């Protein structure tokens, strides 16, 4: 999930923090992101997530975890609101 690490990386304040982020990135298993950005854009647009304050990276995260049947751990209330099934 390159987008997550880029977001983390741009917030680093020291070379040590930068090094830690890059080390985690290099050691984590990778999954294909092919086509998921387009899917995230489509799902976001069809559900008007942008109007709910949900950005493309959050839409991508949700599509990624759904595609690979992963768990999503977040404290982001906007992301939680779209991740939970609507009744």
PDB file as gemmi writes it, atoms N, CA and C in Angstrom:
CRYST1    1.000    1.000    1.000  90.00  90.00  90.00 P 1                      
ATOM      1  N   UNK A   1       0.830  -1.161   0.000  1.00  0.00           N  
ATOM      2  CA  UNK A   1       0.000   0.000   0.000  1.00  0.00           C  
ATOM      3  C   UNK A   1       0.890   1.245   0.000  1.00  0.00           C  
ATOM      4  N   UNK A   2       1.421   1.484  -1.150  1.00  0.00           N  
ATOM      5  CA  UNK A   2       2.355   2.590  -1.289  1.00  0.00           C  
ATOM      6  C   UNK A   2       1.769   3.916  -0.824  1.00  0.00           C  
ATOM      7  N   UNK A   3       0.494   4.147  -1.091  1.00  0.00           N  
ATOM      8  CA  UNK A   3      -0.105   5.435  -0.747  1.00  0.00           C  
ATOM      9  C   UNK A   3      -0.053   5.697   0.752  1.00  0.00           C  
ATOM     10  N   UNK A   4      -0.230   4.680   1.564  1.00  0.00           N  
ATOM     11  CA  UNK A   4      -0.177   4.847   3.018  1.00  0.00           C  
ATOM     12  C   UNK A   4       1.224   5.237   3.443  1.00  0.00           C  
ATOM     13  N   UNK A   5       2.207   4.571   2.891  1.00  0.00           N  
ATOM     14  CA  UNK A   5       3.585   4.863   3.267  1.00  0.00           C  
ATOM     15  C   UNK A   5       4.039   6.222   2.753  1.00  0.00           C  
ATOM     16  N   UNK A   6       3.546   6.644   1.624  1.00  0.00           N  
ATOM     17  CA  UNK A   6       3.867   7.983   1.139  1.00  0.00           C  
ATOM     18  C   UNK A   6       3.279   9.030   2.083  1.00  0.00           C  
ATOM     19  N   UNK A   7       2.050   8.800   2.544  1.00  0.00           N  
ATOM     20  CA  UNK A   7       1.440   9.723   3.507  1.00  0.00           C  
ATOM     21  C   UNK A   7       2.244   9.763   4.807  1.00  0.00           C  
ATOM     22  N   UNK A   8       2.656   8.608   5.288  1.00  0.00           N  
ATOM     23  CA  UNK A   8       3.472   8.561   6.502  1.00  0.00           C  
ATOM     24  C   UNK A   8       4.823   9.234   6.280  1.00  0.00           C  
ATOM     25  N   UNK A   9       5.418   8.942   5.144  1.00  0.00           N  
ATOM     26  CA  UNK A   9       6.750   9.456   4.822  1.00  0.00           C  
ATOM     27  C   UNK A   9       6.773  10.987   4.758  1.00  0.00           C  
ATOM     28  N   UNK A  10       5.760  11.575   4.190  1.00  0.00           N  
ATOM     29  CA  UNK A  10       5.771  13.031   4.047  1.00  0.00           C  
ATOM     30  C   UNK A  10       5.579  13.751   5.377  1.00  0.00           C  
ATOM     31  N   UNK A  11       5.153  13.024   6.414  1.00  0.00           N  
ATOM     32  CA  UNK A  11       4.972  13.626   7.738  1.00  0.00           C  
ATOM     33  C   UNK A  11       6.185  13.441   8.646  1.00  0.00           C  
ATOM     34  N   UNK A  12       7.207  12.743   8.172  1.00  0.00           N  
ATOM     35  CA  UNK A  12       8.386  12.529   9.013  1.00  0.00           C  
ATOM     36  C   UNK A  12       9.112  13.843   9.258  1.00  0.00           C  
ATOM     37  N   UNK A  13       9.723  13.924  10.449  1.00  0.00           N  
ATOM     38  CA  UNK A  13      10.429  15.140  10.809  1.00  0.00           C  
ATOM     39  C   UNK A  13      11.939  14.951  10.853  1.00  0.00           C  
ATOM     40  N   UNK A  14      12.368  13.706  10.954  1.00  0.00           N  
ATOM     41  CA  UNK A  14      13.805  13.450  11.061  1.00  0.00           C  
ATOM     42  C   UNK A  14      14.209  12.338  10.101  1.00  0.00           C  
ATOM     43  N   UNK A  15      15.500  12.248   9.865  1.00  0.00           N  
ATOM     44  CA  UNK A  15      16.030  11.173   9.021  1.00  0.00           C  
ATOM     45  C   UNK A  15      15.749   9.814   9.663  1.00  0.00           C  
ATOM     46  N   UNK A  16      15.775   9.760  10.974  1.00  0.00           N  
ATOM     47  CA  UNK A  16      15.489   8.509  11.695  1.00  0.00           C  
ATOM     48  C   UNK A  16      14.052   8.055  11.443  1.00  0.00           C  
ATOM     49  N   UNK A  17      13.098   8.965  11.531  1.00  0.00           N  
ATOM     50  CA  UNK A  17      11.702   8.626  11.243  1.00  0.00           C  
ATOM     51  C   UNK A  17      11.552   8.147   9.801  1.00  0.00           C  
ATOM     52  N   UNK A  18      12.201   8.843   8.894  1.00  0.00           N  
ATOM     53  CA  UNK A  18      12.171   8.462   7.469  1.00  0.00           C  
ATOM     54  C   UNK A  18      12.699   7.048   7.296  1.00  0.00           C  
ATOM     55  N   UNK A  19      13.798   6.748   7.967  1.00  0.00           N  
ATOM     56  CA  UNK A  19      14.419   5.433   7.884  1.00  0.00           C  
ATOM     57  C   UNK A  19      13.498   4.337   8.415  1.00  0.00           C  
ATOM     58  N   UNK A  20      12.818   4.609   9.507  1.00  0.00           N  
ATOM     59  CA  UNK A  20      11.896   3.629  10.094  1.00  0.00           C  
ATOM     60  C   UNK A  20      10.755   3.320   9.133  1.00  0.00           C  
ATOM     61  N   UNK A  21      10.160   4.355   8.551  1.00  0.00           N  
ATOM     62  CA  UNK A  21       9.061   4.167   7.602  1.00  0.00           C  
ATOM     63  C   UNK A  21       9.519   3.334   6.405  1.00  0.00           C  
ATOM     64  N   UNK A  22      10.669   3.682   5.850  1.00  0.00           N  
ATOM     65  CA  UNK A  22      11.180   2.945   4.685  1.00  0.00           C  
ATOM     66  C   UNK A  22      11.540   1.508   5.032  1.00  0.00           C  
ATOM     67  N   UNK A  23      12.052   1.291   6.220  1.00  0.00           N  
ATOM     68  CA  UNK A  23      12.383  -0.070   6.644  1.00  0.00           C  
ATOM     69  C   UNK A  23      11.130  -0.929   6.747  1.00  0.00           C  
ATOM     70  N   UNK A  24      10.076  -0.370   7.347  1.00  0.00           N  
ATOM     71  CA  UNK A  24       8.806  -1.104   7.396  1.00  0.00           C  
ATOM     72  C   UNK A  24       8.317  -1.415   5.983  1.00  0.00           C  
ATOM     73  N   UNK A  25       8.366  -0.425   5.106  1.00  0.00           N  
ATOM     74  CA  UNK A  25       7.896  -0.623   3.731  1.00  0.00           C  
ATOM     75  C   UNK A  25       8.643  -1.775   3.054  1.00  0.00           C  
ATOM     76  N   UNK A  26       9.942  -1.787   3.178  1.00  0.00           N  
ATOM     77  CA  UNK A  26      10.748  -2.804   2.503  1.00  0.00           C  
ATOM     78  C   UNK A  26      10.521  -4.205   3.075  1.00  0.00           C  
ATOM     79  N   UNK A  27      10.112  -4.305   4.325  1.00  0.00           N  
ATOM     80  CA  UNK A  27       9.958  -5.603   4.972  1.00  0.00           C  
ATOM     81  C   UNK A  27       8.537  -6.163   4.960  1.00  0.00           C  
ATOM     82  N   UNK A  28       7.574  -5.367   4.588  1.00  0.00           N  
ATOM     83  CA  UNK A  28       6.200  -5.853   4.549  1.00  0.00           C  
ATOM     84  C   UNK A  28       5.910  -6.622   3.260  1.00  0.00           C  
ATOM     85  N   UNK A  29       5.065  -7.658   3.341  1.00  0.00           N  
ATOM     86  CA  UNK A  29       4.663  -8.336   2.103  1.00  0.00           C  
ATOM     87  C   UNK A  29       3.829  -7.376   1.248  1.00  0.00           C  
ATOM     88  N   UNK A  30       3.930  -7.517  -0.045  1.00  0.00           N  
ATOM     89  CA  UNK A  30       3.227  -6.628  -0.975  1.00  0.00           C  
ATOM     90  C   UNK A  30       2.108  -7.389  -1.682  1.00  0.00           C  
ATOM     91  N   UNK A  31       1.076  -6.661  -2.047  1.00  0.00           N  
ATOM     92  CA  UNK A  31      -0.033  -7.193  -2.838  1.00  0.00           C  
ATOM     93  C   UNK A  31      -0.222  -6.278  -4.040  1.00  0.00           C  
ATOM     94  N   UNK A  32      -0.740  -6.845  -5.104  1.00  0.00           N  
ATOM     95  CA  UNK A  32      -0.962  -6.064  -6.317  1.00  0.00           C  
ATOM     96  C   UNK A  32      -2.022  -4.990  -6.086  1.00  0.00           C  
ATOM     97  N   UNK A  33      -1.746  -3.799  -6.579  1.00  0.00           N  
ATOM     98  CA  UNK A  33      -2.706  -2.701  -6.512  1.00  0.00           C  
ATOM     99  C   UNK A  33      -3.335  -2.454  -7.881  1.00  0.00           C  
ATOM    100  N   UNK A  34      -3.019  -3.318  -8.829  1.00  0.00           N  
ATOM    101  CA  UNK A  34      -3.462  -3.139 -10.204  1.00  0.00           C  
ATOM    102  C   UNK A  34      -4.991  -3.056 -10.297  1.00  0.00           C  
ATOM    103  N   UNK A  35      -5.454  -1.966 -10.864  1.00  0.00           N  
ATOM    104  CA  UNK A  35      -6.883  -1.767 -11.083  1.00  0.00           C  
ATOM    105  C   UNK A  35      -7.643  -1.253  -9.874  1.00  0.00           C  
ATOM    106  N   UNK A  36      -7.037  -1.311  -8.693  1.00  0.00           N  
ATOM    107  CA  UNK A  36      -7.765  -0.910  -7.496  1.00  0.00           C  
ATOM    108  C   UNK A  36      -7.955   0.606  -7.387  1.00  0.00           C  
ATOM    109  N   UNK A  37      -7.037   1.375  -7.971  1.00  0.00           N  
ATOM    110  CA  UNK A  37      -7.216   2.833  -7.953  1.00  0.00           C  
ATOM    111  C   UNK A  37      -8.417   3.238  -8.789  1.00  0.00           C  
ATOM    112  N   UNK A  38      -8.580   2.602  -9.945  1.00  0.00           N  
ATOM    113  CA  UNK A  38      -9.732   2.901 -10.802  1.00  0.00           C  
ATOM    114  C   UNK A  38     -11.016   2.454 -10.111  1.00  0.00           C  
ATOM    115  N   UNK A  39     -10.984   1.272  -9.507  1.00  0.00           N  
ATOM    116  CA  UNK A  39     -12.152   0.789  -8.767  1.00  0.00           C  
ATOM    117  C   UNK A  39     -12.504   1.744  -7.628  1.00  0.00           C  
ATOM    118  N   UNK A  40     -11.485   2.207  -6.913  1.00  0.00           N  
ATOM    119  CA  UNK A  40     -11.718   3.142  -5.803  1.00  0.00           C  
ATOM    120  C   UNK A  40     -12.380   4.421  -6.301  1.00  0.00           C  
ATOM    121  N   UNK A  41     -11.915   4.915  -7.440  1.00  0.00           N  
ATOM    122  CA  UNK A  41     -12.525   6.112  -8.025  1.00  0.00           C  
ATOM    123  C   UNK A  41     -13.972   5.888  -8.407  1.00  0.00           C  
ATOM    124  N   UNK A  42     -14.251   4.731  -8.996  1.00  0.00           N  
ATOM    125  CA  UNK A  42     -15.620   4.410  -9.403  1.00  0.00           C  
ATOM    126  C   UNK A  42     -16.541   4.238  -8.202  1.00  0.00           C  
ATOM    127  N   UNK A  43     -16.082   3.486  -7.209  1.00  0.00           N  
ATOM    128  CA  UNK A  43     -16.894   3.242  -6.015  1.00  0.00           C  
ATOM    129  C   UNK A  43     -17.123   4.551  -5.266  1.00  0.00           C  
ATOM    130  N   UNK A  44     -16.080   5.357  -5.158  1.00  0.00           N  
ATOM    131  CA  UNK A  44     -16.199   6.647  -4.479  1.00  0.00           C  
ATOM    132  C   UNK A  44     -17.216   7.546  -5.183  1.00  0.00           C  
ATOM    133  N   UNK A  45     -17.129   7.613  -6.495  1.00  0.00           N  
ATOM    134  CA  UNK A  45     -18.046   8.466  -7.252  1.00  0.00           C  
ATOM    135  C   UNK A  45     -19.482   7.958  -7.161  1.00  0.00           C  
ATOM    136  N   UNK A  46     -19.666   6.655  -7.282  1.00  0.00           N  
ATOM    137  CA  UNK A  46     -21.031   6.120  -7.265  1.00  0.00           C  
ATOM    138  C   UNK A  46     -21.685   6.219  -5.889  1.00  0.00           C  
ATOM    139  N   UNK A  47     -20.881   6.301  -4.839  1.00  0.00           N  
ATOM    140  CA  UNK A  47     -21.406   6.433  -3.479  1.00  0.00           C  
ATOM    141  C   UNK A  47     -21.278   7.854  -2.935  1.00  0.00           C  
ATOM    142  N   UNK A  48     -20.816   8.771  -3.792  1.00  0.00           N  
ATOM    143  CA  UNK A  48     -20.582  10.178  -3.432  1.00  0.00           C  
ATOM    144  C   UNK A  48     -19.813  10.329  -2.119  1.00  0.00           C  
ATOM    145  N   UNK A  49     -18.770   9.516  -1.972  1.00  0.00           N  
ATOM    146  CA  UNK A  49     -17.955   9.576  -0.759  1.00  0.00           C  
ATOM    147  C   UNK A  49     -17.256  10.918  -0.617  1.00  0.00           C  
ATOM    148  N   UNK A  50     -16.903  11.545  -1.738  1.00  0.00           N  
ATOM    149  CA  UNK A  50     -16.239  12.855  -1.668  1.00  0.00           C  
ATOM    150  C   UNK A  50     -17.124  13.862  -0.932  1.00  0.00           C  
ATOM    151  N   UNK A  51     -18.425  13.756  -1.101  1.00  0.00           N  
ATOM    152  CA  UNK A  51     -19.354  14.659  -0.417  1.00  0.00           C  
ATOM    153  C   UNK A  51     -19.410  14.375   1.086  1.00  0.00           C  
ATOM    154  N   UNK A  52     -18.972  13.190   1.472  1.00  0.00           N  
ATOM    155  CA  UNK A  52     -18.935  12.808   2.886  1.00  0.00           C  
ATOM    156  C   UNK A  52     -17.561  13.075   3.495  1.00  0.00           C  
ATOM    157  N   UNK A  53     -16.681  13.701   2.711  1.00  0.00           N  
ATOM    158  CA  UNK A  53     -15.354  14.027   3.204  1.00  0.00           C  
ATOM    159  C   UNK A  53     -14.368  12.881   3.144  1.00  0.00           C  
ATOM    160  N   UNK A  54     -14.692  11.859   2.360  1.00  0.00           N  
ATOM    161  CA  UNK A  54     -13.817  10.691   2.228  1.00  0.00           C  
ATOM    162  C   UNK A  54     -12.992  10.856   0.961  1.00  0.00           C  
ATOM    163  N   UNK A  55     -11.676  10.905   1.119  1.00  0.00           N  
ATOM    164  CA  UNK A  55     -10.784  11.103  -0.013  1.00  0.00           C  
ATOM    165  C   UNK A  55     -10.490   9.820  -0.777  1.00  0.00           C  
ATOM    166  N   UNK A  56      -9.772   9.975  -1.861  1.00  0.00           N  
ATOM    167  CA  UNK A  56      -9.452   8.846  -2.727  1.00  0.00           C  
ATOM    168  C   UNK A  56      -8.568   7.810  -2.031  1.00  0.00           C  
ATOM    169  N   UNK A  57      -7.637   8.241  -1.205  1.00  0.00           N  
ATOM    170  CA  UNK A  57      -6.777   7.267  -0.523  1.00  0.00           C  
ATOM    171  C   UNK A  57      -7.602   6.405   0.419  1.00  0.00           C  
ATOM    172  N   UNK A  58      -8.547   6.999   1.143  1.00  0.00           N  
ATOM    173  CA  UNK A  58      -9.406   6.193   2.014  1.00  0.00           C  
ATOM    174  C   UNK A  58     -10.286   5.246   1.193  1.00  0.00           C  
ATOM    175  N   UNK A  59     -10.786   5.710   0.069  1.00  0.00           N  
ATOM    176  CA  UNK A  59     -11.579   4.844  -0.811  1.00  0.00           C  
ATOM    177  C   UNK A  59     -10.720   3.683  -1.308  1.00  0.00           C  
ATOM    178  N   UNK A  60      -9.475   3.990  -1.665  1.00  0.00           N  
ATOM    179  CA  UNK A  60      -8.552   2.947  -2.104  1.00  0.00           C  
ATOM    180  C   UNK A  60      -8.307   1.935  -0.998  1.00  0.00           C  
ATOM    181  N   UNK A  61      -8.061   2.421   0.229  1.00  0.00           N  
ATOM    182  CA  UNK A  61      -7.831   1.512   1.356  1.00  0.00           C  
ATOM    183  C   UNK A  61      -8.993   0.543   1.525  1.00  0.00           C  
ATOM    184  N   UNK A  62     -10.194   1.069   1.443  1.00  0.00           N  
ATOM    185  CA  UNK A  62     -11.365   0.211   1.601  1.00  0.00           C  
ATOM    186  C   UNK A  62     -11.469  -0.811   0.470  1.00  0.00           C  
ATOM    187  N   UNK A  63     -11.234  -0.395  -0.751  1.00  0.00           N  
ATOM    188  CA  UNK A  63     -11.264  -1.339  -1.885  1.00  0.00           C  
ATOM    189  C   UNK A  63     -10.165  -2.387  -1.745  1.00  0.00           C  
ATOM    190  N   UNK A  64      -8.999  -1.976  -1.277  1.00  0.00           N  
ATOM    191  CA  UNK A  64      -7.873  -2.899  -1.089  1.00  0.00           C  
ATOM    192  C   UNK A  64      -8.201  -3.958  -0.056  1.00  0.00           C  
ATOM    193  N   UNK A  65      -8.703  -3.547   1.103  1.00  0.00           N  
ATOM    194  CA  UNK A  65      -8.994  -4.538   2.149  1.00  0.00           C  
ATOM    195  C   UNK A  65     -10.142  -5.455   1.737  1.00  0.00           C  
ATOM    196  N   UNK A  66     -11.082  -4.936   0.982  1.00  0.00           N  
ATOM    197  CA  UNK A  66     -12.176  -5.787   0.497  1.00  0.00           C  
ATOM    198  C   UNK A  66     -11.677  -6.778  -0.556  1.00  0.00           C  
ATOM    199  N   UNK A  67     -10.814  -6.317  -1.447  1.00  0.00           N  
ATOM    200  CA  UNK A  67     -10.306  -7.194  -2.513  1.00  0.00           C  
ATOM    201  C   UNK A  67      -9.508  -8.367  -1.957  1.00  0.00           C  
ATOM    202  N   UNK A  68      -8.766  -8.119  -0.889  1.00  0.00           N  
ATOM    203  CA  UNK A  68      -7.903  -9.157  -0.319  1.00  0.00           C  
ATOM    204  C   UNK A  68      -8.453  -9.731   0.988  1.00  0.00           C  
ATOM    205  N   UNK A  69      -9.706  -9.388   1.295  1.00  0.00           N  
ATOM    206  CA  UNK A  69     -10.375  -9.897   2.492  1.00  0.00           C  
ATOM    207  C   UNK A  69      -9.510  -9.702   3.741  1.00  0.00           C  
ATOM    208  N   UNK A  70      -9.066  -8.460   3.927  1.00  0.00           N  
ATOM    209  CA  UNK A  70      -8.224  -8.093   5.056  1.00  0.00           C  
ATOM    210  C   UNK A  70      -9.056  -7.362   6.101  1.00  0.00           C  
ATOM    211  N   UNK A  71      -8.501  -7.229   7.286  1.00  0.00           N  
ATOM    212  CA  UNK A  71      -9.144  -6.425   8.321  1.00  0.00           C  
ATOM    213  C   UNK A  71      -8.662  -4.984   8.206  1.00  0.00           C  
ATOM    214  N   UNK A  72      -9.551  -4.068   8.459  1.00  0.00           N  
ATOM    215  CA  UNK A  72      -9.214  -2.660   8.450  1.00  0.00           C  
ATOM    216  C   UNK A  72      -9.228  -2.154   9.885  1.00  0.00           C  
ATOM    217  N   UNK A  73      -8.091  -1.673  10.329  1.00  0.00           N  
ATOM    218  CA  UNK A  73      -7.981  -1.081  11.663  1.00  0.00           C  
ATOM    219  C   UNK A  73      -7.826   0.413  11.484  1.00  0.00           C  
ATOM    220  N   UNK A  74      -8.768   1.173  11.975  1.00  0.00           N  
ATOM    221  CA  UNK A  74      -8.701   2.623  11.840  1.00  0.00           C  
ATOM    222  C   UNK A  74      -9.489   3.291  12.947  1.00  0.00           C  
ATOM    223  N   UNK A  75      -9.084   4.490  13.271  1.00  0.00           N  
ATOM    224  CA  UNK A  75      -9.843   5.341  14.184  1.00  0.00           C  
ATOM    225  C   UNK A  75     -10.519   6.470  13.412  1.00  0.00           C  
ATOM    226  N   UNK A  76     -10.348   6.471  12.090  1.00  0.00           N  
ATOM    227  CA  UNK A  76     -10.904   7.508  11.227  1.00  0.00           C  
ATOM    228  C   UNK A  76     -12.419   7.320  11.116  1.00  0.00           C  
ATOM    229  N   UNK A  77     -13.185   8.238  11.699  1.00  0.00           N  
ATOM    230  CA  UNK A  77     -14.642   8.106  11.737  1.00  0.00           C  
ATOM    231  C   UNK A  77     -15.290   8.138  10.359  1.00  0.00           C  
ATOM    232  N   UNK A  78     -14.725   8.924   9.451  1.00  0.00           N  
ATOM    233  CA  UNK A  78     -15.280   8.970   8.098  1.00  0.00           C  
ATOM    234  C   UNK A  78     -15.058   7.645   7.381  1.00  0.00           C  
ATOM    235  N   UNK A  79     -13.877   7.076   7.554  1.00  0.00           N  
ATOM    236  CA  UNK A  79     -13.587   5.786   6.928  1.00  0.00           C  
ATOM    237  C   UNK A  79     -14.443   4.683   7.550  1.00  0.00           C  
ATOM    238  N   UNK A  80     -14.607   4.714   8.846  1.00  0.00           N  
ATOM    239  CA  UNK A  80     -15.458   3.735   9.528  1.00  0.00           C  
ATOM    240  C   UNK A  80     -16.888   3.829   8.999  1.00  0.00           C  
ATOM    241  N   UNK A  81     -17.369   5.040   8.779  1.00  0.00           N  
ATOM    242  CA  UNK A  81     -18.755   5.230   8.336  1.00  0.00           C  
ATOM    243  C   UNK A  81     -19.028   4.598   6.972  1.00  0.00           C  
ATOM    244  N   UNK A  82     -18.029   4.565   6.107  1.00  0.00           N  
ATOM    245  CA  UNK A  82     -18.238   3.942   4.791  1.00  0.00           C  
ATOM    246  C   UNK A  82     -17.874   2.467   4.793  1.00  0.00           C  
ATOM    247  N   UNK A  83     -17.077   2.053   5.760  1.00  0.00           N  
ATOM    248  CA  UNK A  83     -16.624   0.661   5.809  1.00  0.00           C  
ATOM    249  C   UNK A  83     -17.686  -0.272   6.399  1.00  0.00           C  
ATOM    250  N   UNK A  84     -18.481   0.260   7.317  1.00  0.00           N  
ATOM    251  CA  UNK A  84     -19.502  -0.564   7.959  1.00  0.00           C  
ATOM    252  C   UNK A  84     -20.678  -0.749   7.031  1.00  0.00           C  
ATOM    253  N   UNK A  85     -21.211  -1.963   6.967  1.00  0.00           N  
ATOM    254  CA  UNK A  85     -22.377  -2.197   6.107  1.00  0.00           C  
ATOM    255  C   UNK A  85     -23.559  -1.320   6.520  1.00  0.00           C  
ATOM    256  N   UNK A  86     -24.227  -0.759   5.558  1.00  0.00           N  
ATOM    257  CA  UNK A  86     -25.403   0.066   5.822  1.00  0.00           C  
ATOM    258  C   UNK A  86     -26.648  -0.805   5.877  1.00  0.00           C  
ATOM    259  N   UNK A  87     -27.488  -0.563   6.855  1.00  0.00           N  
ATOM    260  CA  UNK A  87     -28.716  -1.358   6.991  1.00  0.00           C  
ATOM    261  C   UNK A  87     -29.906  -0.589   6.490  1.00  0.00           C  
TER     262      UNK A  87                                                      
END                                                                             
